[in-house]
Amino acid sequence: MRKLADYGRDDHPAEDPERAQLAWTVALLDDCDECDGLRVELTVEEVGSPGAGLVAHLAPATARRLRAALARALREMGEAEDG
């Protein structure tokens, strides 16, 4: 089973010759034979190159750590957290 949670693109201008615009997806995954239990699947790939990206299978503790890191970065920018 793979259940999509959300997807999107980064906010970098597509016409920048030095940095590719990226797409991301976050899903719940339970069909990873090597993984022990459910995972949060994070995929990042260049826009226009589906299937050529990097995929991370995050255990719940690792997904929470990533969430906390994003929240810290937002606070450093002066942005309030949602929710």
Number of C-alpha atoms within 10 A of each C-alpha: 10 12 12 13 11 10 13 11 14 14 9 11 10 12 9 9 8 6 11 15 18 18 19 18 16 18 18 17 19 16 13 12 7 6 13 10 12 16 22 21 21 19 18 21 19 18 16 10 10 10 11 12 14 11 15 12 18 19 16 13 10 13 16 12 13 13 11 12 12 13 16 14 11 13 12 10 9 9 11 10 10 5 3
